[in-house]
Amino acid sequence: MKRIDTTAASGFFDVVGGTERSQAATMVLAPGQSTGGPSNAHARSDQWLYVVSGRGTATVAGESVDLEAGTLVLVEPGETHEISNTGTEPLETINVYAPPEYARRDR
């Protein structure tokens, strides 16, 4: 078992844990900030994005959905995606990638 304190993450995007099969990261977007875009896609990983707090929009394969605390979005391999903060507070998410998408960083 691993227990990870996600409040220790300090950057815009931090990989906070992982195994050979999956990894977890935190992401914080400031109001008006976005990440990704029409060429942003993961070739082999599912990305589960869970909204901890804030408001925003996820545009996945051309389809937009509203984000708010408690929303869970699945971005499947090959789907282009962009996440935007449309609110007045930080948009905080926890993202799970299976298999891992980013270089592993042990904490």
ABEGO torsion letter per residue (X at the ends): XBBBBAAABABABBBAEBBAABBBBBBBBBBGBBBEEAABBBAABBBBBBBABEBBBBBBGGBBBBBBBGBBBBBBBGBBBBBBBABABBBBBBBBBOBBABBBBBX
